[in-house]
Amino acid sequence: MSQMKVEITIEEGVLAKVDALVKRKVFSNRSRAIQEAVQEKLERLERNRLAEECAKLDPAFEKAMADEGLSEDLDVWPKY
């Protein structure tokens, strides 16, 4: 994946915390720390969006849709 250089503005206190993590070798450098933080936040937002969409589903309707036609197919399924 290609990378691009960007310029950001960040609060001094936040940068101090990032620098402390770099000093403790939690991250190799500032860029890596910020990149991982942004990626983690984006993934969390995506999971939240998926959870919100799933919450809109009607469980009874979804079960009915999943079970639709299932009884017809049961006799052709292998026995275990």
N, C-alpha and C positions, 0 to 999 in steps of 0.2 A: 504494500500500500504506500503510495507516495505521501510525503509529508510537506507541509507548507509552514513557513515561518510567519508568525503573527506577533503583534505587539499588544500587550494587555496592560490594564491599570489594575493594581491590586493593593489592598490596604497593607500598611506597614506591618501590622500585627500578624496578619495572615502570612505574609511573606517571611516573617521571622520564624513562624511555625514550620513553613515549608523548608526553610534553610536549616532548621534544627533537625528535621527528618533526613535531609541530605547529609548533614554532618554525621548523623548516627548511621549512615549508609542504608537507611530504609529505602531510599531512592538514589539512583546514580547521579541525578542532577535535578535542577528546578524544572526543566522542561518535562522530564519523565514524571515527576510528581504531579504536575499540573495536568498533563495529558491523562494519567491514570485517574485522577480525581474527576475530570470532565467525563471520561468514558464511563466511570462508575455511576455518575449522576444521570447520564443519558440512559443507561441500562435500567436504573431504578425508575425513571420516569416512564419508560416503555412498559415495565412490569406493572406499574400502577395503572397505566392506561388499559392494559389487557385485563386487569382485575376489575376495573370500572365497567368495561364492556361485558365481561362475564356476569357481573352483578345485575345487568339489565335483562339477562335471560330468564325465562320462566321455566323452572325445573320440570314441572309437570308436562309442559309442551315439549321440551327437549327430550324427555323420557319417552313420550308418546311417539315422537318422530324417530327415535332410535329403535323403538320396539316395532314400528310399522313394518309389516311384512315378515317379521322375524319368525312368527309361528309357521309360516309356509315353508321356510327354509330349514327348520329344525330337523325334519326327517332325513334330509340329505347330508347333514353334518355327521362326521365320523364319531363313533362311540368311543369314549375313553374309559 
